[in-house]
Amino acid sequence: MTKGLTMRLIPALIMAGFAGVAGASGFALQNQSGSGNGNAFAGAAAAAEDASTIYFNPAGMAYLPTGHTISLSGTVLNRAIKYKDTGTTNTGFNGPGNTGDGGDAGGTAFLPHGYWSWSIAPDVWVGIGVGPTFGNKTEYDRNFIGRNAGYFAEIEHININPSLAFRVNEKFSLGFGVNFTRAHVAFKQGFPNGTGNHMEVESDAAWGFGANIGALFQLSPSTRLGIAYRSGIDFDIEGKQKMAAAVALPAGALFRNQDVTADGYETPGSLSFAVSQKLSDRWELLGDLTWTDWSVFEKLTLKTKNAGLVPAGTEITTLAYKFEDTWRVGLGANYQYNDAWKLRFGVAYDEAPVGKDSDRTMTLPDSDRVWLSFGAKYNLSKQASLDVAYSHIFFKDAKTVRATSAPAPGQVVRGEWNNNRADILSVQYNHTF
């Protein structure tokens, strides 16, 4: 989903080395658990049903059974991304034959997550979560007409989230977490007037650090409110730029095989308000309102790392994203069919951070989307349960009028994405002991 141009070094993620596309807005991954998928992740910061609460609200560990609780989930995410050109200009920059619509730039990803919680004292829990939090992969055919604005992008984020929770009293609990995130980014774009020529940028592994905090309020036996904040993470990106073929001077002073750095790669923070309301012994209603600080992601600037044909720190290109803050609203329900089965339902509306068509990149053709989800939980025994869930995401049609910068200034990519969609299937195993 995102990237393009000489250094769209950011939005496109996959998970721990698996290919795919993001499920939430931008290049975030909403899909952090199999149980939450059945509710479209509505009210996740208040649900506190299994160990995956470590991600959504660490205070929820105070609602888990004493002893150890583990939750292991696997999610298969498939997305279709199909572009149609509507009048790209200066296609002579592309080289002979590079005028195709790019095929299906989406793909399939497998996203694993693991959580463990342990009550070390009557009112104290520790835990840890491991899994991808941001990422995406987008890949058009090599002859893509928008290749000079990027035809391949991939990001991998792996997050390690040690957490701590306290039950202050019967009505209030607090949770805290630290996030250690490993990021890897790669992208490719066409280089003007060279048959088959292109440039690649691939980062070294970069580590960033952040925090999350949450609180739960048990207002009554049937009503629980949750609030959770997760900070953004800033990464220092270094890597290598490679050209498929040599470029003559003076352009070759910048577009050559060399070490590079990238400024502006920062993931957003988020704040979620959630509610869990029991309507009866069988029905539970879930809801949430979540804000994401996407405006921190303004632009990415690629620079030379070492002195050579030009001084170190010389700007190669800048890619403007101009993301805007977004809101997400979700509504879900659980129905306890019998002692063994719980049925889940959910819908959600998720805004995209792209404000204007001119800000929509080839490799992140993001747009507003609607989730429709359902799932079920089956109790295998008193200690073990299994969750299965499915979501379909409907994306709003999107357009781009994207002006490319160096190395293809003056070209404008015009096109649209219609009927983009994503399908998400999750399985989760829960066990207490």
For each residue, the residues with C-beta under 8 A, 3 or more apart:
1: 11 12 13 21 22 27 81 136 138 153 363 364 365 366
2: 8 10 11 12 26 27 136 138 153 321 361 363 364 366
3: 8 9 10 11 12 138 150 152 153 187 361 362 363 364
4: 8 146 149 150 151 153 187 189 319 361 362 363 364 402 404
5: 8 148 149 150 189 317 319 361 404 405
6: 189 199 201 255 302 316 317 319 405 406 407
7: 187 201 260 262 300 301 302 316 317 319
8: 2 3 4 5 11 12 150 153 187 189 300 319 361 363 364
9: 3 185 187 201 203 237 239 262 265 300 302 319
10: 2 3 27 155 185 262 264 265 297 300 321
11: 1 2 3 8 22 26 27 136 153 155 297 321 361 363 364
12: 1 2 3 8 27 135 136 137 138 153 154 155 185 187 363 364
13: 1 20 22 27 29 132 134 135 136 137 154 155 156 157
14: 17 18 19 20 109 132 135 136 137 154 155 156
15: 18 20 29 109 110 111 112 131 132 135 156 157 158
16: 111 112 131 132 156 158
17: 14 156
18: 14 15 109 110 111
19: 14 107 108 109 137 154
20: 13 14 15 77 78 79 107 108 109 110 111 135 136 137
21: 1 77 79 81 106 107 109 136 137 138 422
22: 1 11 13 25 26 27 28 29 134 135 136
23: 28 29 30 31 77 391 393 422 424
24: 28 29 30 31 328 350
25: 22 28 292 294 326 328 350 351 352 353 366 369
26: 2 11 22 268 292 294 297 323 326 352 353 364 366
27: 1 2 10 11 12 13 22 134 135 136 155 364
28: 22 23 24 25 133 134 267 268 292
29: 13 15 22 23 24 32 111 132 133 134 135
30: 23 24 41 350
31: 23 24 37 75 77 111 424 426
32: 29 36 41 44 52 55 56 113 131 133
33: 36 37 44 50 52 55 56 71 73 113 115 387 426 428
34: 37 38 73 74 75 375 387 388 389 426 427 428
35: 38 39 47 49 50 52 71 73 344 375 377 387 389 428 430
36: 32 33 39 41 44 47 52 56 389
37: 31 33 34 40 41 75 373 375 389 390 391 424 426
38: 34 35 332 344 345 346 373 374 375 376 377 387 388 389 390 426
39: 35 36 42 43 44 47 286 330 332 333 334 344 345 346 373 375
40: 37 330 331 332 346 347 348 371 372 373 391
41: 30 32 36 37 44 56 288 330 332 346 348 371
42: 39 286 287 288 330 331 332 346 347 348
43: 39 46 47 226 274 275 276 286 287 288 330 332
44: 32 33 36 39 41 47 56 57 272 274 286 288
45: 56 57 60 214 226 227 228 272 273 274 288
46: 43 57 60 216 224 225 226 274 275 276 286 288
47: 35 36 39 43 44 53 56 60 226 274 276 286
48: 53 57 59 60 61 62 63 64 216 224 226 276
49: 35 53
50: 33 35 53 64 69 71 115 385 387 428 430
51: 54 61 64 69 70 71 115 116 117 127 129 430
52: 32 33 35 36 55 56 71 73 113 115 129 428
53: 47 48 49 50 56 57 58 59 60 61 63 64 115 117
54: 51 58 60 61 115 117 127 128 129 161 163 177
55: 32 33 52 113 115 129 131 133 161
56: 32 33 36 41 44 45 47 52 53 60 214 228 272
57: 44 45 46 48 53 60 175 214 215 216 226 227 228 272 274
58: 53 54 61 127 163 164 165 175 176 177 212 213 214 228
59: 48 53 62 165 173 174 175 214 215 216 226 228
60: 45 46 47 48 53 54 56 57 63 64 165 173 175 214 216 226
61: 48 51 53 54 58 64 117 119 125 127 163 165 175
62: 48 59 123 125 165 166 167 173 175 216
63: 48 53 60 173 216
64: 48 50 51 53 60 61 69 117 119 125 432
65: 69 119 432
66: 119 122
67: 118 119 432 433
68: 116 117 118 432 433
69: 50 51 64 65 116 117 118 430 431 432
70: 51 114 115 116 117 430 431 432
71: 33 35 50 51 52 113 114 115 428 429 430
72: 112 113 114 115 428 429
73: 33 34 35 52 112 113 114 387 426 427 428 429
74: 34 110 111 112 113 426 427 428
75: 31 34 37 110 111 112 113 424 425 426 427
76: 108 109 110 111 424 425 426
77: 20 21 23 31 108 109 110 111 422 423 424
78: 20 106 107 108 109 422 423 424
79: 20 21 106 107 393 420 421 422 423
80: 104 106 419 420 421 422
81: 1 21 104 105 106 138 365 417 420
82: 101 103 104 105 106 417 418 419 420
83: 101 102 105 140 144 146 362 365 415 416 417
84: 101 415 416 417 418
85: 88 99 101 145 146 414 415
86: 399 414 415 416
87: 414
88: 85 91 145 146 411 412 413 414 415
89: 410 411 412 414
90: 93 408 410 411 412
91: 88 94 98 99 145 411
92: 193
93: 90 148 190 192 193 404 408 410 411
94: 91 98 99 145 147 148 190 192
95: 98 190 192 193 194 195 196 197
96: 195
97: 143
98: 91 94 95 142 143 144 145 147 190
99: 85 91 94 143 145
100: 103 141 143 144 145
101: 82 83 84 85 144 145 415
102: 83 105 140 141 143 144 145 146 151
103: 82 100 140 141
104: 80 81 82 107
105: 81 82 83 102 138 139 140 363
106: 21 78 79 80 81 82 138 420 422
107: 19 20 21 78 79 104 137 138 139
108: 19 20 76 77 78
109: 14 15 18 19 20 21 76 77 78 137
110: 15 18 20 74 75 76 77
111: 15 16 18 20 29 31 74 75 76 77 131 132
112: 15 16 72 73 74 75 131
113: 32 33 52 55 71 72 73 74 75 129 130 131 132
114: 70 71 72 73 129 130 131
115: 33 50 51 52 53 54 55 70 71 72 127 128 129 130
116: 51 68 69 70 127 128
117: 51 53 54 61 64 68 69 70 125 126 127
118: 67 68 69 125 126 127
119: 61 64 65 66 67 122 124 125
120: 124 125 126
121: 124
122: 66 119
123: 62 166 167 168
124: 119 120 121 164 165 166 167
125: 61 62 64 117 118 119 120 164 165 166
126: 117 118 120 162 163 164 165
127: 51 54 58 61 115 116 117 118 162 163 164 165
128: 54 115 116 160 161 162 163
129: 51 52 54 55 113 114 115 159 160 161 163 177
130: 113 114 115 158 159 160 161
131: 15 16 32 55 111 112 113 114 158 159
132: 13 14 15 16 29 111 113 135 156 157 158 159
133: 28 29 32 55 157 159 179 181 267
134: 13 22 27 28 29 155 157 183 267
135: 12 13 14 15 20 22 27 29 132 155 156 157
136: 1 2 11 12 13 14 20 21 22 27 153 154 155 364
137: 12 13 14 19 20 21 107 109 153 154 155
138: 1 2 3 12 21 81 105 106 107 152 153 154 362 363 364
139: 105 107 151 152 153 154
140: 83 102 103 105 144 146 147 151 152 362
141: 100 102 103 144 151
142: 98 147 151 196 198
143: 97 98 99 100 102 147
144: 83 98 100 101 102 140 141 147 151 190 362
145: 85 88 91 94 98 99 100 101 102 413 415
146: 4 83 85 88 102 140 149 150 151 362 402 413 415
147: 94 98 140 142 143 144 150 151 189 190 198
148: 5 93 94 189 190 191 192 404 407 408 411 413
149: 4 5 146 189 361 362 402 404 408 411 413
150: 3 4 5 8 146 147 153 187 188 189 361 362 363
151: 4 102 139 140 141 142 144 146 147 188 189 190 198 362 363
152: 3 138 139 140 186 187 188 189 363
153: 1 2 3 4 8 11 12 136 137 138 139 150 185 186 187 188 363 364
154: 12 13 14 19 136 137 138 139 185 186 187
155: 10 11 12 13 14 27 134 135 136 137 183 184 185 186
156: 13 14 15 16 17 132 135 182 183 184 185
157: 13 15 132 133 134 135 181 182 183 267
158: 15 16 130 131 132 181 182
159: 129 130 131 132 133 179 180 181
160: 128 129 130 179 180 181
161: 54 55 128 129 130 177 178 179 180 212
162: 126 127 128 177 178
163: 54 58 61 126 127 128 129 175 176 177 178 212
164: 58 124 125 126 127 175 176 177
165: 58 59 60 61 62 124 125 126 127 173 174 175 176
166: 62 123 124 125 173 174 175
167: 62 123 124 170 172 173
168: 123 172 173 174
169: 172
170: 167 218
171: 217 218 219
172: 167 168 169 215 216 217 218
173: 59 60 62 63 165 166 167 168 215 216
174: 59 165 166 168 213 214 215
175: 57 58 59 60 61 62 163 164 165 166 213 214 215 216
176: 58 163 164 165 211 212 213
177: 54 58 129 161 162 163 164 211 212 213
178: 161 162 163 209 210 211
179: 133 159 160 161 209 210 211 212 230 231 233
180: 159 160 161 207 209
181: 133 157 158 159 160 207 208 209 210 233 235 267
182: 156 157 158 205 206 207
183: 134 155 156 157 203 205 206 207 208 235 237 265
184: 155 156 203 204 205 206
185: 9 10 12 153 154 155 156 201 202 203 237 239 262 265
186: 152 153 154 155 200 201 202 203
187: 3 4 7 8 9 12 150 152 153 154 200 201 363
188: 150 151 152 153 198 199 200 201
189: 4 5 6 8 147 148 149 150 151 152 198 199
190: 93 94 95 98 144 147 148 151 197 198 408
191: 148 194 197 198 199 243 244 247 255 407 408
192: 93 94 95 148 407 408 411
193: 92 93 95 197
194: 95 191 197 198 244 245 247
195: 95 96
196: 95 142 244 245
197: 95 190 191 193 194 243 244 245 247
198: 142 147 151 188 189 190 191 194 243 244
199: 6 188 189 191 241 242 243 244 255 407
200: 186 187 188 241 242 243 244
201: 6 7 9 185 186 187 188 239 240 241 242 260 262 302
202: 185 186 239 240 242
203: 9 183 184 185 186 206 237 238 239 262
204: 184 238 239
205: 182 183 184
206: 182 183 184 203 235 236 237 238
207: 180 181 182 183 235
208: 181 183 233 234 235 267
209: 178 179 180 181 233
210: 178 179 181 230 231 232 233 267
211: 176 177 178 179 230 231
212: 58 161 163 176 177 179 228 229 230 231
213: 58 174 175 176 177 228 229
214: 45 56 57 58 59 60 174 175 226 227 228 229
215: 57 59 172 173 174 175 226 227 228
216: 46 48 57 59 60 62 63 172 173 175 224 225 226
217: 171 172 224 225 226
218: 170 171 172 221 223 224
219: 171 223 224 225
220: 223
221: 218 278
222: 277 278 279
223: 218 219 220 275 276 277 278
224: 46 48 216 217 218 219 275 276 277
225: 46 216 217 219 273 274 275
226: 43 45 46 47 48 57 59 60 214 215 216 217 272 273 274 275 276
227: 45 57 214 215 271 272 273 274
228: 45 56 57 58 59 212 213 214 215 271 272 274
229: 212 213 214 269 270 271 272
230: 179 210 211 212 269 270
231: 179 210 211 212 269
232: 210 266 267 268 269 293 296
233: 179 181 208 209 210 266 267
234: 208 265 266
235: 181 183 206 207 208 265 266 267
236: 206 261
237: 9 183 185 203 206 261 262 265
238: 203 204 206 259 260 261 262 305
239: 9 185 201 202 203 204 259 260 261 262
240: 201 202 257 258 259 260
241: 199 200 201 255 256 257 258 259 260 302 316
242: 199 200 201 202 257
243: 191 197 198 199 200 246 247 255 256 257
244: 191 194 196 197 198 199 200
245: 194 196 197
246: 243 252 256
247: 191 194 197 243 251 252 255 256
248: 251 252
249: 252 253 309
250: 253
251: 247 248 254 255 407
252: 246 247 248 249 255 256 309
253: 249 250 256 309 310
254: 251 304 309 310 314 316 406 407
255: 6 191 199 241 243 247 251 252 316 407
256: 241 243 246 247 252 253 309
257: 240 241 242 243
258: 240 241 304 305 306 308
259: 238 239 240 241 304 305 306
260: 7 201 238 239 240 241 302 303 304 305 316
261: 236 237 238 239 302 303 304 305
262: 7 9 10 185 201 203 237 238 239 265 300 301 302 303
263: 300 301 303
264: 10 297 298 299 300 301
265: 9 10 183 185 234 235 237 262 300
266: 232 233 234 235 296 297
267: 28 133 134 157 181 208 210 232 233 235 297
268: 26 28 232 292 293 294 295 296 297 323
269: 229 230 231 232 292 293 296
270: 229 230 290 291 292 293
271: 227 228 229 290 291
272: 44 45 56 57 226 227 228 229 288 289 290 291
273: 45 225 226 227 288 289 290
274: 43 44 45 46 47 57 225 226 227 228 286 287 288 289
275: 43 46 223 224 225 226 285 286 287 288
276: 43 46 47 48 223 224 226 284 285 286
277: 222 223 224 284 285 286 287
278: 221 222 223 281 283 284 285
279: 222 283 284 285
280: 283
281: 278 336
282: 335 336 337
283: 278 279 280 333 334 335 336
284: 276 277 278 279 333 334 335 336
285: 275 276 277 278 279 331 332 333
286: 39 42 43 44 46 47 274 275 276 277 330 331 332 333 334 346
287: 42 43 274 275 277 329 330 331 332
288: 41 42 43 44 45 46 272 273 274 275 328 329 330
289: 272 273 274 327 328 329
290: 270 271 272 273 327 328 329 330
291: 270 271 272 325 326 327 328
292: 25 26 28 268 269 270 325 326 327 328 353
293: 232 268 269 270 296 325
294: 25 26 268 297 323 324 325 326 353
295: 268 298 323 324 325 353
296: 232 266 268 269 293 323
297: 10 11 26 264 266 267 268 294 321 323 353
298: 264 295 320 321 322 323
299: 264 318 319 320 321 322
300: 7 8 9 10 262 263 264 265 318 319 321
301: 7 262 263 264 315 317 318 319
302: 6 7 9 201 241 260 261 262 315 316 317 318 319
303: 260 261 262 263 313 314 315 316
304: 254 258 259 260 261 307 308 310 311 312 313 314 316
305: 238 258 259 260 261 312
306: 258 259 312
307: 304 310 311 312
308: 258 304
309: 249 252 253 254 256
310: 253 254 304 307 314
311: 304 307 314
312: 304 305 306 307
313: 303 304
314: 254 303 304 310 311
315: 301 302 303 318
316: 6 7 241 254 255 260 302 303 304 406
317: 5 6 7 301 302 405 406 407
318: 299 300 301 302 315 405
319: 4 5 6 7 8 9 299 300 301 302 361 405
320: 298 299 359
321: 2 10 11 297 298 299 300 359 361
322: 298 299 355 356 359
323: 26 268 294 295 296 297 298 353 354 355 359
324: 294 295 353 354 355
325: 291 292 293 294 295 353
326: 25 26 291 292 294 350 351 352 353
327: 289 290 291 292 351
328: 24 25 288 289 290 291 292 348 349 350 351
329: 287 288 289 290 348 349
330: 39 40 41 42 43 286 287 288 290 346 347 348 349 371
331: 40 42 285 286 287 346 347 348
332: 38 39 40 41 42 43 285 286 287 344 345 346 347 373
333: 39 283 284 285 286 344 345 346
334: 39 283 284 286 342 343 344 345
335: 282 283 284 342 343 344 345
336: 281 282 283 284 341 342
337: 282 340 341 342 343
338: 341
339: 379
340: 337 378 379
341: 336 337 338 376 377 378 379
342: 334 335 336 337 376 377
343: 334 335 337 374 375 376
344: 35 38 39 332 333 334 335 373 374 375 376 377 389
345: 38 39 332 333 334 335 373 374
346: 38 39 40 41 42 286 330 331 332 333 371 372 373 374 391
347: 40 42 330 331 332 370 371 372 373
348: 40 41 42 328 329 330 331 370 371 373
349: 328 329 330 368 369 370 371
350: 24 25 30 326 328 368 369 370 371
351: 25 326 327 328 368
352: 25 26 326 366 367 368 369 396
353: 25 26 292 294 295 297 323 324 325 326 366
354: 323 324 359 360 364 366 367 398
355: 322 323 324 359
356: 322 359 360
357: 360 398 399 400 401 402
358: 400 401 402 403
359: 320 321 322 323 354 355 356
360: 354 356 357 364 365 366 367 398 399 400 402
361: 2 3 4 5 8 11 149 150 319 321 364 365 400 402
362: 3 4 83 138 140 144 146 149 150 151 365 400 402 413
363: 1 2 3 4 8 11 12 105 138 150 151 152 153 187
364: 1 2 3 4 8 11 12 26 27 136 138 153 354 360 361
365: 1 81 83 360 361 362 398 400 417 420
366: 1 2 25 26 352 353 354 360 398
367: 352 354 360 395 396 397 398 417 420
368: 349 350 351 352 395 396
369: 25 349 350 352 393 394 395 396 422
370: 347 348 349 350 393 394
371: 40 41 330 346 347 348 349 350 391 392 393
372: 40 346 347 391 392 393 394
373: 37 38 39 40 332 344 345 346 347 348 389 390 391 392
374: 38 343 344 345 346 389 390
375: 34 35 37 38 39 343 344 387 388 389 390 426
376: 38 341 342 343 344 387 388 389
377: 35 38 341 342 344 385 386 387
378: 340 341 385 386 387 388
379: 339 340 341 382 384 385
380: 384 385 386
381: 384
382: 379
383: 431 432 433
384: 379 380 381 429 430 431 432
385: 50 377 378 379 380 429 430
386: 377 378 380 427 428 429 430
387: 33 34 35 38 50 73 375 376 377 378 426 427 428 429 430
388: 34 38 375 376 378 426 427 428
389: 34 35 36 37 38 344 373 374 375 376 425 426 428
390: 37 38 373 374 375 423 424 425 426
391: 23 37 40 346 371 372 373 422 423 424
392: 371 372 373 421 422 423 424
393: 23 79 369 370 371 372 421 422 423 424
394: 369 370 372 421
395: 367 368 369 398 417 419 420 421 422
396: 352 367 368 369
397: 367 416 417 418 419 420
398: 354 357 360 365 366 367 395 416 417 420
399: 86 357 360 414 415 416 417
400: 357 358 360 361 362 365 413 414 415 416
401: 357 358 412 413 414
402: 4 146 149 357 358 360 361 362 412 413 414
403: 358 410 411 412 413
404: 4 5 93 148 149 408 409 410 411 412 413
405: 5 6 317 318 319 408 409
406: 6 254 316 317 409
407: 6 148 191 192 199 251 254 255 317
408: 90 93 148 149 190 191 192 404 405 411
409: 404 405 406
410: 89 90 93 403 404
411: 88 89 90 91 93 148 149 192 403 404 408
412: 88 89 90 401 402 403 404
413: 88 145 146 148 149 362 400 401 402 403 404
414: 85 86 87 88 89 399 400 401 402
415: 83 84 85 86 88 101 145 146 399 400
416: 83 84 86 397 398 399 400
417: 81 82 83 84 365 367 395 397 398 399 420
418: 82 84 397
419: 80 82 395 397
420: 79 80 81 82 106 365 367 395 397 398 417
421: 79 80 392 393 394 395
422: 21 23 77 78 79 80 106 369 391 392 393 395
423: 77 78 79 390 391 392 393
424: 23 31 37 75 76 77 78 390 391 392 393
425: 75 76 389 390
426: 31 33 34 37 38 73 74 75 76 375 387 388 389 390
427: 34 73 74 75 386 387 388
428: 33 34 35 50 52 71 72 73 74 386 387 388 389
429: 71 72 73 384 385 386 387
430: 35 50 51 69 70 71 384 385 386 387
431: 69 70 383 384
432: 64 65 67 68 69 70 383 384
433: 67 68 383
